[in-house]
Amino acid sequence: MIALRSDCLVFQFLNGESVPCSASMISVEVVGDSGQAPDAELLQHAAASVFHYFKFELDRESVTIGEFSLALEKVLLHLGYTIHTGVSADEAVSQADLGSLAREAGDSLELFFFPRLRDELHLRLRKAPRVLHFRGLRGCAKQLAGARRWSPRCEQIQDQIVEFLRQCMNYETEKTACALVVE
């Protein structure tokens, strides 16, 4: 593997392409009413400050274009400019269904479920969301327990799933800043 320069971040595009860039390589263009748009120098400084925030404050090696755009939009808003990047806050939340992961495990139940859950978590974290939301916990626990009604075994499996996700996130959040929601 080739080492990334210390002054670079890897920018991830929606099509899956990744490009390493330094702060000086970032070019920001505002399209629209030029009467209220910030000048090029201000945009360059704002982009450099957002770059610095991700690289040195959050200690990130990669960032999605959506994350960078939202952060730049907030910086410009604080400077008195209203710029819309076209990125919605919903793109910052990655959702996964625990029930479908349990169905994929089939009759092997927990044997294949937990490795598949870890793989799903890694896959979702690569997109660098602000929030990782796993839903369907109760149904998943019942399915893995093979129960029609809620039982102590379901409760135990539910606790195992939550603890497993916490452990995986604790390991992963050393590299990324992301909140975990499990319901």
Backbone as a printed PyTorch tensor [residue, N CA C, xyz], in Angstrom:
tensor([[[  0.8320,  -1.1630,   0.0000],
         [  0.0000,   0.0000,   0.0000],
         [  0.8900,   1.2450,   0.0000]],

        [[  0.5010,   2.2510,  -0.7390],
         [  1.2530,   3.4970,  -0.8270],
         [  0.7950,   4.4090,   0.3020]],

        [[  1.7400,   5.0090,   1.0130],
         [  1.4110,   5.8960,   2.1270],
         [  0.8990,   7.2370,   1.5960]],

        [[ -0.0890,   7.7730,   2.2660],
         [ -0.6790,   9.0580,   1.9200],
         [  0.2040,  10.1720,   2.4700]],

        [[  0.4200,  11.2120,   1.6670],
         [  1.1960,  12.3480,   2.1590],
         [  0.5460,  12.9130,   3.4040]],

        [[  1.3370,  13.4430,   4.2960],
         [  0.8150,  13.9280,   5.5740],
         [ -0.1010,  15.1360,   5.4250]],

        [[ -0.0160,  15.8510,   4.3110],
         [ -0.8580,  17.0290,   4.1040],
         [ -2.0260,  16.7590,   3.1560]],

        [[ -2.4060,  15.4820,   2.9950],
         [ -3.4820,  15.1180,   2.0690],
         [ -4.6430,  14.4310,   2.7860]],

        [[ -5.8160,  14.5890,   2.2060],
         [ -7.0260,  13.8630,   2.5860],
         [ -7.5010,  13.1140,   1.3560]],

        [[ -8.1240,  11.9710,   1.5480],
         [ -8.7070,  11.2340,   0.4370],
         [-10.1710,  11.6430,   0.3340]],

        [[-10.5530,  12.2040,  -0.8070],
         [-11.9300,  12.6050,  -1.0460],
         [-12.6550,  11.4660,  -1.7550]],

        [[-13.8080,  11.0440,  -1.1800],
         [-14.5820,   9.9340,  -1.7210],
         [-15.7990,  10.4810,  -2.4490]],

        [[-15.9440,  10.0910,  -3.7100],
         [-17.0630,  10.5230,  -4.5260],
         [-18.1900,   9.5060,  -4.4540]],

        [[-19.3990,   9.9090,  -4.8560],
         [-20.5610,   9.0210,  -4.8090],
         [-20.4000,   7.8010,  -5.7070]],

        [[-19.6330,   7.9250,  -6.7810],
         [-19.4490,   6.8000,  -7.6950],
         [-18.4230,   5.7870,  -7.1820]],

        [[-17.8740,   6.0250,  -5.9800],
         [-16.9140,   5.1060,  -5.3790],
         [-15.4670,   5.4800,  -5.6170]],

        [[-15.2250,   6.4410,  -6.4890],
         [-13.8660,   6.8850,  -6.7730],
         [-13.3140,   7.6710,  -5.5870]],

        [[-12.0290,   7.5100,  -5.3290],
         [-11.3500,   8.2350,  -4.2550],
         [-10.1410,   8.9570,  -4.8290]],

        [[ -9.9580,  10.2220,  -4.4160],
         [ -8.8570,  11.0320,  -4.9260],
         [ -8.1630,  11.7260,  -3.7620]],

        [[ -6.8280,  11.5530,  -3.6310],
         [ -6.1070,  12.2810,  -2.5760],
         [ -5.8860,  13.7300,  -3.0050]],

        [[ -6.1060,  14.6580,  -2.0660],
         [ -5.9320,  16.0930,  -2.3370],
         [ -5.3190,  16.7790,  -1.1240]],

        [[ -4.5160,  17.7890,  -1.4070],
         [ -4.0370,  18.6530,  -0.3340],
         [ -4.9460,  19.8810,  -0.2950]],

        [[ -4.8080,  20.6950,   0.7300],
         [ -5.6620,  21.8850,   0.8670],
         [ -5.4750,  22.8210,  -0.3200]],

        [[ -4.2670,  22.9230,  -0.8470],
         [ -4.0140,  23.8360,  -1.9640],
         [ -4.6020,  23.3290,  -3.2800]],

        [[ -4.9450,  22.0460,  -3.3500],
         [ -5.5000,  21.4680,  -4.5740],
         [ -7.0120,  21.6330,  -4.6660]],

        [[ -7.6580,  22.0580,  -3.6010],
         [ -9.1160,  22.1640,  -3.5730],
         [ -9.5470,  23.4280,  -4.2860]],

        [[-10.4830,  23.2640,  -5.1890],
         [-11.0400,  24.3960,  -5.9150],
         [-12.5370,  24.4240,  -5.6530]],

        [[-13.0350,  25.5650,  -5.1820],
         [-14.4480,  25.7090,  -4.8670],
         [-15.0350,  26.7160,  -5.8350]],

        [[-16.1850,  26.3620,  -6.4000],
         [-16.8490,  27.2390,  -7.3370],
         [-18.2900,  27.4220,  -6.9070]],

        [[-18.7480,  28.6530,  -6.8850],
         [-20.1320,  28.9490,  -6.5220],
         [-20.8450,  29.4090,  -7.7730]],

        [[-21.9500,  28.7380,  -8.0840],
         [-22.7420,  29.0760,  -9.2510],
         [-24.0340,  29.7120,  -8.7630]],

        [[-24.4270,  30.8010,  -9.3880],
         [-25.6650,  31.4570,  -8.9970],
         [-25.4940,  32.9550,  -8.9990]],

        [[-26.2510,  33.6310,  -8.1420],
         [-26.2210,  35.0840,  -8.0510],
         [-24.8690,  35.5440,  -7.5250]],

        [[-24.0870,  36.1730,  -8.3810],
         [-22.7400,  36.5870,  -7.9790],
         [-22.7410,  37.8130,  -7.0880]],

        [[-23.8680,  38.4850,  -6.9280],
         [-23.9340,  39.6620,  -6.0830],
         [-23.7100,  39.3600,  -4.6200]],

        [[-24.1260,  38.1820,  -4.1560],
         [-23.9570,  37.8420,  -2.7510],
         [-22.9920,  36.6880,  -2.5330]],

        [[-22.3360,  36.2380,  -3.5730],
         [-21.3930,  35.1270,  -3.4540],
         [-20.0590,  35.6320,  -2.8990]],

        [[-19.3920,  34.8330,  -2.0740],
         [-18.0770,  35.2240,  -1.5500],
         [-17.0380,  35.2320,  -2.6690]],

        [[-15.9850,  36.0170,  -2.4990],
         [-14.9450,  36.0630,  -3.5200],
         [-14.0960,  34.7910,  -3.4600]],

        [[-13.2900,  34.6040,  -4.4870],
         [-12.5020,  33.3740,  -4.6260],
         [-11.5230,  33.1800,  -3.4680]],

        [[-10.9130,  34.2460,  -3.0030],
         [ -9.9390,  34.1310,  -1.9140],
         [-10.6110,  33.6680,  -0.6170]],

        [[-11.7860,  34.2200,  -0.3280],
         [-12.5280,  33.8140,   0.8650],
         [-12.9300,  32.3380,   0.7670]],

        [[-13.3800,  31.9370,  -0.4190],
         [-13.7430,  30.5250,  -0.6150],
         [-12.5360,  29.6120,  -0.3980]],

        [[-11.3720,  30.0290,  -0.9030],
         [-10.1620,  29.2130,  -0.7430],
         [ -9.7860,  29.0750,   0.7320]],

        [[ -9.8850,  30.1760,   1.4880],
         [ -9.5640,  30.1240,   2.9120],
         [-10.5810,  29.2940,   3.6910]],

        [[-11.8550,  29.4110,   3.3300],
         [-12.8910,  28.6260,   4.0000],
         [-12.6880,  27.1350,   3.7270]],

        [[-12.3880,  26.7880,   2.4770],
         [-12.1370,  25.3850,   2.1270],
         [-10.9020,  24.8540,   2.8580]],

        [[ -9.8780,  25.6840,   2.9730],
         [ -8.6630,  25.2630,   3.6880],
         [ -8.9530,  25.0410,   5.1720]],

        [[ -9.8120,  25.8700,   5.7550],
         [-10.1380,  25.6830,   7.1760],
         [-10.9590,  24.4090,   7.3860]],

        [[-11.8650,  24.0960,   6.4610],
         [-12.6410,  22.8540,   6.5570],
         [-11.7080,  21.6590,   6.3800]],

        [[-10.7760,  21.7580,   5.4400],
         [ -9.7730,  20.7130,   5.2340],
         [ -8.9910,  20.4800,   6.5240]],

        [[ -8.5210,  21.5520,   7.1400],
         [ -7.7590,  21.4670,   8.3870],
         [ -8.5830,  20.8090,   9.4890]],

        [[ -9.8560,  21.1540,   9.5520],
         [-10.7510,  20.5810,  10.5540],
         [-10.8130,  19.0590,  10.4150]],

        [[-11.0500,  18.5620,   9.2130],
         [-11.1500,  17.1120,   9.0250],
         [ -9.8030,  16.4260,   9.2210]],

        [[ -8.7470,  17.0180,   8.6920],
         [ -7.4380,  16.3740,   8.7180],
         [ -6.7920,  16.3980,  10.1040]],

        [[ -6.8430,  17.5460,  10.7620],
         [ -6.0750,  17.6830,  11.9980],
         [ -6.9270,  17.6870,  13.2610]],

        [[ -8.1180,  18.2310,  13.2000],
         [ -8.9800,  18.2430,  14.3850],
         [ -9.6410,  16.8780,  14.5920]],

        [[-10.1930,  16.3210,  13.5020],
         [-10.8440,  15.0100,  13.6000],
         [ -9.8900,  13.8560,  13.3060]],

        [[ -8.6820,  14.1710,  12.8280],
         [ -7.6660,  13.1720,  12.5100],
         [ -8.1860,  12.1410,  11.5040]],

        [[ -8.8520,  12.6220,  10.4790],
         [ -9.4180,  11.7550,   9.4420],
         [ -8.4390,  11.6280,   8.2840]],

        [[ -8.4710,  10.4930,   7.6290],
         [ -7.6680,  10.2980,   6.4300],
         [ -8.5080,  10.4270,   5.1760]],

        [[ -9.8340,  10.2430,   5.3270],
         [-10.7140,  10.3630,   4.1670],
         [-11.9960,  11.0830,   4.5660]],

        [[-12.6340,  11.6730,   3.5740],
         [-13.8680,  12.4190,   3.7830],
         [-14.6900,  12.3160,   2.5040]],

        [[-16.0040,  12.2360,   2.6510],
         [-16.8530,  12.2120,   1.4690],
         [-17.0550,  13.6440,   0.9750]],

        [[-17.3700,  13.7670,  -0.2730],
         [-17.6380,  15.0850,  -0.8440],
         [-18.8410,  15.7140,  -0.1340]],

        [[-19.8310,  14.9040,   0.2170],
         [-21.0050,  15.4090,   0.9280],
         [-20.6550,  15.9890,   2.2800]],

        [[-19.8220,  15.2880,   3.0370],
         [-19.3950,  15.7800,   4.3510],
         [-18.6400,  17.1010,   4.2190]],

        [[-17.7260,  17.1410,   3.2660],
         [-16.9300,  18.3430,   3.0770],
         [-17.8220,  19.5100,   2.6600]],

        [[-18.7620,  19.2570,   1.7690],
         [-19.6620,  20.3070,   1.2940],
         [-20.5350,  20.8490,   2.4150]],

        [[-21.0760,  19.9500,   3.2450],
         [-21.9050,  20.4070,   4.3670],
         [-21.1010,  21.2480,   5.3580]],

        [[-19.8890,  20.8320,   5.6360],
         [-19.0460,  21.5990,   6.5630],
         [-18.6970,  22.9610,   5.9670]],

        [[-18.4060,  23.0030,   4.6730],
         [-18.0950,  24.2670,   4.0140],
         [-19.3180,  25.1880,   4.0110]],

        [[-20.4820,  24.6060,   3.7960],
         [-21.7250,  25.3850,   3.8370],
         [-21.9210,  26.0310,   5.2060]],

        [[-21.6350,  25.2850,   6.2720],
         [-21.7750,  25.8330,   7.6310],
         [-20.7770,  26.9550,   7.8980]],

        [[-19.5460,  26.7850,   7.4400],
         [-18.5280,  27.8290,   7.6250],
         [-18.9580,  29.1050,   6.9130]],

        [[-19.4150,  28.9680,   5.6830],
         [-19.8320,  30.1450,   4.9240],
         [-21.0720,  30.7950,   5.5340]],

        [[-21.9460,  29.9990,   6.1190],
         [-23.1260,  30.5430,   6.7890],
         [-22.7130,  31.4080,   7.9790]],

        [[-21.7200,  30.9520,   8.7340],
         [-21.2100,  31.7320,   9.8690],
         [-20.5280,  33.0260,   9.4180]],

        [[-20.0560,  33.0210,   8.1820],
         [-19.4290,  34.2250,   7.6390],
         [-20.4540,  35.1630,   6.9870]],

        [[-21.7340,  34.7560,   7.0160],
         [-22.7900,  35.6090,   6.4910],
         [-23.2270,  35.2990,   5.0740]],

        [[-22.7790,  34.1950,   4.5020],
         [-23.1600,  33.8130,   3.1440],
         [-24.0800,  32.5990,   3.2040]],

        [[-25.1750,  32.6580,   2.4720],
         [-26.0960,  31.5350,   2.4110],
         [-25.8230,  30.7740,   1.1170]],

        [[-25.1990,  29.6420,   1.2510],
         [-24.8490,  28.7950,   0.1150],
         [-25.4760,  27.4300,   0.3540]],

        [[-26.1460,  26.8940,  -0.6520],
         [-26.7340,  25.5560,  -0.5390],
         [-25.9360,  24.6070,  -1.4160]],

        [[-25.4120,  23.5690,  -0.7930],
         [-24.5550,  22.6260,  -1.5090],
         [-25.3430,  21.5780,  -2.2750]],

        [[-26.6040,  21.4390,  -1.9680],
         [-27.3910,  20.4060,  -2.6230],
         [-27.2730,  19.0660,  -1.9250]],

        [[-26.5570,  19.0120,  -0.8180],
         [-26.4140,  17.7910,  -0.0390],
         [-27.3780,  17.8850,   1.1270]],

        [[-28.2160,  16.8790,   1.2930],
         [-29.1800,  16.9130,   2.3910],
         [-28.5970,  16.2670,   3.6320]],

        [[-29.1850,  16.6010,   4.7630],
         [-28.7230,  16.0230,   6.0310],
         [-28.9860,  14.5180,   6.0700]],

        [[-29.9790,  14.0350,   5.2820],
         [-30.2900,  12.6060,   5.2590],
         [-29.1240,  11.7860,   4.7310]],

        [[-28.2800,  12.3820,   3.8670],
         [-27.1410,  11.6570,   3.3220],
         [-26.0740,  11.4230,   4.3820]],

        [[-26.1840,  12.1300,   5.4930],
         [-25.2140,  11.9780,   6.5680],
         [-25.5940,  10.8300,   7.4980]],

        [[-26.7640,  10.2200,   7.2780],
         [-27.2380,   9.1110,   8.0930],
         [-27.2730,   7.8520,   7.2280]],

        [[-26.5850,   6.8210,   7.6700],
         [-26.5880,   5.5420,   6.9650],
         [-27.4330,   4.5580,   7.7650]],

        [[-28.4290,   3.9530,   7.1010],
         [-29.3390,   3.0430,   7.7990],
         [-29.1530,   1.6130,   7.3160]],

        [[-29.2610,   0.6830,   8.2470],
         [-29.1660,  -0.7410,   7.9460],
         [-30.2710,  -1.4770,   8.6970]],

        [[-30.7630,  -2.5480,   8.1120],
         [-31.8420,  -3.3250,   8.7040],
         [-31.2820,  -4.6200,   9.2930]],

        [[-31.3610,  -4.7370,  10.6050],
         [-30.8610,  -5.9340,  11.2910],
         [-31.6690,  -7.1750,  10.9120]],

        [[-32.9700,  -6.9840,  10.6640],
         [-33.8230,  -8.1120,  10.2810],
         [-33.3700,  -8.7570,   8.9840]],

        [[-33.0050,  -7.9570,   7.9970],
         [-32.5460,  -8.5290,   6.7260],
         [-31.1990,  -9.2320,   6.8940]],

        [[-30.3500,  -8.7130,   7.7790],
         [-29.0810,  -9.3960,   8.0500],
         [-29.3220, -10.7480,   8.7170]],

        [[-30.3150, -10.8070,   9.6110],
         [-30.6470, -12.0740,  10.2720],
         [-31.2260, -13.0650,   9.2610]],

        [[-32.0390, -12.5780,   8.3310],
         [-32.6000, -13.4610,   7.2930],
         [-31.5040, -14.0160,   6.3930]],

        [[-30.4820, -13.1860,   6.1080],
         [-29.3540, -13.6530,   5.2980],
         [-28.5940, -14.7780,   6.0030]],

        [[-28.5540, -14.7370,   7.3260],
         [-27.8490, -15.7640,   8.0940],
         [-28.5720, -17.1010,   7.9980]],

        [[-29.8800, -17.0640,   7.7420],
         [-30.6620, -18.2830,   7.5670],
         [-30.6780, -19.1660,   8.7950]],

        [[-30.5500, -20.4640,   8.5860],
         [-30.6240, -21.4340,   9.6750],
         [-29.3590, -21.4560,  10.5390]],

        [[-28.2950, -20.8620,  10.0620],
         [-27.0550, -20.8720,  10.8460],
         [-27.1150, -19.8880,  12.0090]],

        [[-28.1390, -19.0590,  12.0270],
         [-28.4160, -18.1100,  13.0890],
         [-27.2010, -17.2720,  13.4520]],

        [[-26.7220, -17.3740,  14.6760],
         [-25.6640, -16.4810,  15.1570],
         [-24.3030, -16.7500,  14.5220]],

        [[-24.0960, -17.9630,  14.0210],
         [-22.8010, -18.3320,  13.4670],
         [-22.3730, -17.3950,  12.3410]],

        [[-23.2880, -17.0670,  11.4320],
         [-22.9640, -16.1760,  10.3250],
         [-23.4750, -14.7510,  10.5290]],

        [[-24.3690, -14.5620,  11.4920],
         [-24.9480, -13.2400,  11.6970],
         [-23.9150, -12.2110,  12.1550]],

        [[-23.1440, -12.5240,  13.1800],
         [-22.2200, -11.5330,  13.7340],
         [-21.0900, -11.1540,  12.7650]],

        [[-20.4800, -12.1010,  12.0500],
         [-19.4980, -11.6730,  11.0350],
         [-20.1390, -10.8200,   9.9360]],

        [[-21.3630, -11.1680,   9.5500],
         [-22.0640, -10.3770,   8.5180],
         [-22.3900,  -8.9780,   9.0450]],

        [[-22.7580,  -8.8790,  10.3210],
         [-23.0430,  -7.5910,  10.9410],
         [-21.7800,  -6.7170,  10.9740]],

        [[-20.6580,  -7.3190,  11.3070],
         [-19.3900,  -6.5790,  11.3210],
         [-19.0490,  -6.0920,   9.9110]],

        [[-19.2450,  -6.9380,   8.8960],
         [-18.9780,  -6.5320,   7.5180],
         [-19.8850,  -5.3710,   7.0930]],

        [[-21.1510,  -5.4440,   7.4860],
         [-22.0990,  -4.3750,   7.1530],
         [-21.6830,  -3.0680,   7.8140]],

        [[-21.2440,  -3.1470,   9.0550],
         [-20.7940,  -1.9590,   9.7710],
         [-19.5870,  -1.3330,   9.0620]],

        [[-18.6150,  -2.1560,   8.6660],
         [-17.4320,  -1.6600,   7.9570],
         [-17.8300,  -1.0180,   6.6220]],

        [[-18.7350,  -1.6630,   5.9050],
         [-19.1930,  -1.1470,   4.6180],
         [-19.8450,   0.2240,   4.7740]],

        [[-20.6950,   0.3610,   5.7770],
         [-21.3920,   1.6390,   6.0030],
         [-20.4300,   2.7220,   6.4810]],

        [[-19.4610,   2.3580,   7.3010],
         [-18.5080,   3.3550,   7.8150],
         [-17.5690,   3.8760,   6.7300]],

        [[-17.3670,   3.1110,   5.6660],
         [-16.5220,   3.5850,   4.5740],
         [-17.1100,   4.8220,   3.9020]],

        [[-18.4240,   4.9820,   3.9920],
         [-19.0790,   6.1490,   3.4020],
         [-19.0350,   7.3420,   4.3450]],

        [[-18.4310,   7.1540,   5.5100],
         [-18.2170,   8.2060,   6.5100],
         [-19.4880,   8.9760,   6.8710]],

        [[-20.5240,   8.2560,   7.3540],
         [-21.7280,   8.9750,   7.7700],
         [-21.5170,   9.6470,   9.1200]],

        [[-22.3750,  10.5890,   9.4350],
         [-22.3370,  11.1930,  10.7690],
         [-23.0240,  10.2770,  11.7660]],

        [[-24.0740,   9.5740,  11.2960],
         [-24.8410,   8.6780,  12.1520],
         [-25.0100,   7.3480,  11.4330]],

        [[-24.7580,   6.2670,  12.1510],
         [-24.9910,   4.9200,  11.6460],
         [-26.1820,   4.3650,  12.4100]],

        [[-27.2780,   4.0930,  11.7030],
         [-28.5450,   3.7070,  12.3300],
         [-28.8870,   2.2690,  11.9450]],

        [[-28.8910,   1.3720,  12.9430],
         [-29.3300,  -0.0080,  12.7530],
         [-30.7340,  -0.1170,  13.3220]],

        [[-31.6840,  -0.5460,  12.5080],
         [-33.0690,  -0.6700,  12.9710],
         [-33.5070,  -2.1260,  12.9150]],

        [[-34.5980,  -2.4370,  13.6320],
         [-35.1490,  -3.7950,  13.6300],
         [-34.5050,  -4.7190,  14.6530]],

        [[-34.0210,  -4.1600,  15.7590],
         [-33.3010,  -4.9530,  16.7580],
         [-34.1870,  -6.0210,  17.3850]],

        [[-35.3860,  -5.6570,  17.7870],
         [-36.2700,  -6.5930,  18.4730],
         [-36.6490,  -7.7840,  17.5740]],

        [[-37.0270,  -7.5010,  16.3470],
         [-37.3710,  -8.5740,  15.4030],
         [-36.1820,  -9.4600,  15.0850]],

        [[-35.0240,  -8.8510,  14.9750],
         [-33.7990,  -9.5970,  14.7060],
         [-33.4890, -10.5580,  15.8530]],

        [[-33.6130, -10.0660,  17.0890],
         [-33.3380, -10.9150,  18.2600],
         [-34.3090, -12.0860,  18.3160]],

        [[-35.5730, -11.8330,  18.0270],
         [-36.5580, -12.9200,  18.0240],
         [-36.2420, -13.9380,  16.9420]],

        [[-35.8370, -13.4580,  15.7650],
         [-35.5170, -14.3700,  14.6650],
         [-34.2930, -15.2200,  14.9990]],

        [[-33.2570, -14.6100,  15.5490],
         [-32.0530, -15.3580,  15.9010],
         [-32.3140, -16.3520,  17.0270]],

        [[-33.2330, -16.0060,  17.9480],
         [-33.5760, -16.9120,  19.0400],
         [-34.5320, -18.0070,  18.5780]],

        [[-35.1310, -17.8200,  17.3990],
         [-36.1090, -18.7910,  16.9010],
         [-37.3910, -18.7530,  17.7150]],

        [[-37.7570, -17.5790,  18.2020],
         [-38.9150, -17.4370,  19.0900],
         [-40.0230, -16.6430,  18.4030]],

        [[-41.2690, -17.0040,  18.7380],
         [-42.4180, -16.2370,  18.2460],
         [-42.7600, -15.1030,  19.1980]],

        [[-42.5110, -15.3330,  20.4760],
         [-42.7780, -14.3220,  21.5030],
         [-41.4680, -13.9380,  22.1780]],

        [[-41.4880, -12.7520,  22.7480],
         [-40.3000, -12.2490,  23.4370],
         [-39.9880, -13.1190,  24.6430]],

        [[-38.7310, -13.4820,  24.8010],
         [-38.3130, -14.3710,  25.8800],
         [-36.9880, -13.8860,  26.4740]],

        [[-36.5770, -14.4860,  27.5780],
         [-35.2580, -14.1250,  28.1330],
         [-34.1140, -14.3780,  27.1420]],

        [[-34.2480, -15.4020,  26.3180],
         [-33.2270, -15.6900,  25.2900],
         [-33.1680, -14.5460,  24.2710]],

        [[-34.3270, -14.0080,  23.8960],
         [-34.3810, -12.8530,  22.9810],
         [-33.6830, -11.6570,  23.6050]],

        [[-33.9510, -11.4360,  24.8740],
         [-33.3220, -10.3290,  25.6060],
         [-31.8010, -10.4890,  25.6090]],

        [[-31.3360, -11.7080,  25.8180],
         [-29.8990, -11.9770,  25.8470],
         [-29.2680, -11.7060,  24.4760]],

        [[-29.9260, -12.1560,  23.4150],
         [-29.4010, -11.9350,  22.0650],
         [-29.4140, -10.4490,  21.7260]],

        [[-30.4700,  -9.7610,  22.1180],
         [-30.5520,  -8.3150,  21.8840],
         [-29.3730,  -7.6020,  22.5450]],

        [[-29.0780,  -7.9640,  23.7830],
         [-27.9510,  -7.3630,  24.5020],
         [-26.6170,  -7.6900,  23.8220]],

        [[-26.4940,  -8.9250,  23.3010],
         [-25.2700,  -9.3250,  22.6060],
         [-25.0560,  -8.4930,  21.3380]],

        [[-26.1340,  -8.2520,  20.6000],
         [-26.0380,  -7.4720,  19.3620],
         [-25.5890,  -6.0420,  19.6730]],

        [[-26.2270,  -5.4360,  20.6590],
         [-25.8810,  -4.0600,  21.0230],
         [-24.4330,  -3.9830,  21.5030]],

        [[-24.0220,  -4.9080,  22.3500],
         [-22.6510,  -4.9130,  22.8580],
         [-21.6480,  -5.1400,  21.7250]],

        [[-21.9770,  -6.0280,  20.7940],
         [-21.1050,  -6.2960,  19.6500],
         [-20.9260,  -5.0330,  18.8040]],

        [[-22.0280,  -4.3420,  18.5290],
         [-21.9540,  -3.1040,  17.7520],
         [-21.1450,  -2.0370,  18.4860]],

        [[-21.3270,  -1.9410,  19.7860],
         [-20.5500,  -0.9680,  20.5770],
         [-19.0520,  -1.2600,  20.4810]],

        [[-18.6920,  -2.5400,  20.6210],
         [-17.2790,  -2.9050,  20.5520],
         [-16.6910,  -2.5990,  19.1840]],

        [[-17.4330,  -2.9400,  18.1400],
         [-16.9590,  -2.6530,  16.7810],
         [-16.8200,  -1.1490,  16.5570]],

        [[-17.7900,  -0.3760,  17.0330],
         [-17.7300,   1.0810,  16.8650],
         [-16.5910,   1.6830,  17.6800]],

        [[-16.3580,   1.1730,  18.8840],
         [-15.2450,   1.6780,  19.6940],
         [-13.9200,   1.4750,  18.9780]],

        [[-13.7890,   0.3420,  18.3260],
         [-12.5710,   0.0790,  17.5650],
         [-12.4870,   0.9960,  16.3520]],

        [[-13.6060,   1.1430,  15.6340],
         [-13.6290,   1.9200,  14.4000],
         [-13.6020,   3.4160,  14.6300]],

        [[-14.1990,   3.8990,  15.7190],
         [-14.2820,   5.3410,  15.9130],
         [-12.9500,   5.9650,  16.2740]],

        [[-11.9290,   5.1430,  16.4780],
         [-10.5960,   5.7090,  16.6070],
         [-10.2060,   6.3540,  15.2810]],

        [[-10.7830,   5.8520,  14.1880],
         [-10.4650,   6.3510,  12.8520],
         [-11.5220,   7.3300,  12.3430]],

        [[-12.7650,   7.1700,  12.7740],
         [-13.8450,   8.0130,  12.2710],
         [-14.6830,   8.5560,  13.4120]],

        [[-15.3520,   9.6570,  13.1610],
         [-16.2710,  10.2290,  14.1380],
         [-17.6810,   9.9550,  13.6570]],

        [[-18.3780,   9.0540,  14.3290],
         [-19.6960,   8.6340,  13.8920],
         [-20.5010,   8.2070,  15.1140]],

        [[-21.7800,   8.5850,  15.1390],
         [-22.6720,   8.1720,  16.2130],
         [-23.3780,   6.8820,  15.8200]],

        [[-23.6950,   6.0490,  16.8040],
         [-24.3740,   4.7800,  16.5650],
         [-25.7460,   4.8200,  17.2150]],

        [[-26.7820,   4.4450,  16.4180],
         [-28.1480,   4.3420,  16.9330],
         [-28.6320,   2.9360,  16.6070]],

        [[-29.1140,   2.2270,  17.6350],
         [-29.6470,   0.8730,  17.4390],
         [-31.0410,   0.8450,  18.0390]],

        [[-32.0250,   0.4870,  17.2200],
         [-33.3970,   0.3980,  17.7180],
         [-34.1000,  -0.7990,  17.1400]]])
